[in-house]
Amino acid sequence: MPIYIKNAKNFLTKSERFNYTCNPYGGCVHGCRYCYAHYMSSYRKEKEPWGSYIDIRDFQSYTIPKDASCIFISTVTDPYQPIEATQLKTQKALMALKDFPHKISILTKSTLVLRDIDILKELSHVEVGMSIATVDEKFRQVMEKNTSPIQARLDTLKKLHDAGITTYIFICPIFPKLTNYKKIIQLSKDFTDYYMFDFLNLRGQNKTWVLQEIKQHAPELYPLYEQIYVKNDDTYLQYIRQSILDYAQKEKIHLKSTF
Ligand code: SF4
């Protein structure tokens, strides 16, 4: 696996949506077939395909801009993908934020976040989220083969919650007829402060990858996926959206809108 060290001026990047973001790495080896960040590889001079390289961002400065009021870690990589175990770029970023008085939101699919539990406990407004798209391990291995198993992610979230850290689950992406959001909620509601959800964001190559996997692993659902993602008919997605809202209300689950 090619690994590159890339100079990066600052560790925080201004963002319209999040205020500031921190992406300690470029690329991600978690191997999610639906990854919307795959377009990032087109900005590199090297030509490796998405998922087959890592850029380690060598931050020249850990300065926190004066207008920073919220920092999201990360948007186009997983901050706790395996290389973080040895490179510690995410950990260093958290340490640089130790006196940051505003919200820091971390989103990962990895149990490695637990390594930093003592640092997280020191931060004043931190929350840790797990992305979970399925409770079916076989389907996880098809769609996101290098991520932590689902039960391990849930166990991690519970340990963080027990340590007093705010936790959330991002039910994402929702695969029509395959994402059992009720089960995700039932398995986690005792240690999850709130939920968000979002649908597949299929643009470019990831549409081809996901549709190929559905055709192979759930061929009976292929016509539905084609209707939604090829013919752009979102009727079924609207139905799921309303079902989730209704279920959250019935179960008294704190559901926030998507990012
Ligand atoms: S963990 Fe996130 S960034 Fe990494 S491959 Fe999966 S969706 Fe993409």
Residues whose N, C-alpha, C, O or C-beta is under 5 A from the ligand:
A	BS01	SF4	C28 H30 G31 C32 C35 A37 V76 T77 D78 K109
